[in-house]
Amino acid sequence: MEEGSALDRVVLSILLCLGFIVVVKRKYNIADSLKKNYWVTLFLIMSLFSVLWSDMPFVCFKRWFRMLIPLIMAFVIATEVDPFKAIQSLVRRTIYIHIPFSYILINYYPFWGRQYGRWSGALMWVGVSSQKNGLALLCMFAIIYFSWTFIKRRDGSETKVTVYQTYVEIFIFLLALWLFLGPNHTLTYSATSAVALILGLAILFLFKWLRKFNVIPGINVLTIIIIMIIIYGTATPFVGGLMVYDPSSTLGRDESLTGRTEIWSYLIPYALNRPILGHGFGGFWTDAMREATSSHAHNGYLDTILNIGFIGLFFLSMFLIANCQKARNLMTQDFNWGILWFCFLMISVIHNIAESSVTSISGLMPTILLFMMMSFTAKQEVSDKDVGLTRPLDPSSKV
């Protein structure tokens, strides 16, 4: 893991260069965008400086540099005529390719599409992902997106491109649901993703129902909800388990959350050893540490503390809170996109309690949030220009 993949470096470096060329040719103001999304900028700066006190600075720098790729791609999307349509096209293509391809790998190329538990030997479906929870997260993402799409189409807010588009999407939706249930075909195959999926769908339908009465939850209410989840998720590993209510038995899990509490108790002393600045971005997870515990902390908030300390967690939390506030503002302009954004944010912060799904701006869910944020900024700039063009002139002014 410390060495990395030479092939990945080449491919991603080419993508980074191509993306940067597109952004430059389109004359996008990168500095202005970073200034308006300053929590992203501060998180990147903090992560970069953490390389200085890491035990393996070169590895940390490579891992930090990789974050620039989704950032540049977010700029590319923001330069499109309609950034949100660009995101929709990107999401659809991602789902259209990865869900069927995962099925092919699992059923016809098991060496690539399946894994077996390190200690239990249990069969796990991974598909195009690197482990089972990654595939479950991808399927959850697809299910929520298609549910949102079907609701929009039913309301008449979206028209299908072709006659057979809805049938194709229903097929992929059912395929994603089938993969989500795992080899045993149970909802509790990936318990964390199951909880996040249920809550995400509940929020989606709740907001659509409230919309009928012209009710949109206030920005302060939504912000408090996100803050409370972040605080809860951060405290969970330090208290040794879920607080208030533990659904483990309902989901077919033991009180250790499938060994997570043991991993947390092992990692907490390392986190408290460098609580303010951490061990450097990506600097904690050496090959030796992965061999001793697991591939990650199974809690994104603890993972962030281990890497860049509580200061880094603060910047990451503000990035998530900024997403919440901008999603709420978008609801007043484009309600459907606003609730989709907030649903993705909610499942991200919830999934992050028992999995390390949001520890930087790279990865499936944080990248989508980053795309949404940059696209919203670009859309606001266009709106401001339109307002400026249509604003009546002051009679006393000289032309």
Buried (B, 14 or more C-beta within 10 A) or exposed (E): EBEEEEEEEEEBEEEBEEBBEBBEEEEBEBEEBBEBBBBBBBBBEBBBBBBEBBEBBEBBBBBBBBBBBBBBBBBBBBBBEEBBEBBBEBBBEBBBEBBBBBBEBBEEEEEEBBBEEEEEEEBBBBBBBEEBBBBBBBBBBBBBBBBBBBBBBEEEEBEEEEEEBBEEBEEBBEBBBEBBBBBEEEBBBBBBBBBBBBBBBEBBEEBBEEBEEEEBBEBEEBBEBBBEBBEBBBEBBBEBBBEEEEEBEEBEBEEBBBBBBBBBEBBBEBBEEBBEBBBBBBBBBBEEBEEEBBEBBBBBBBBBBBBBBBBBBBBBBBBBBBBBBBBBEBBEEBBBBBBBBBBBBBBBBBBBBBBBBBBBBBBBBBBBBBBBBBBBBBBBBEEEEEEEEEEEEEEEEEE
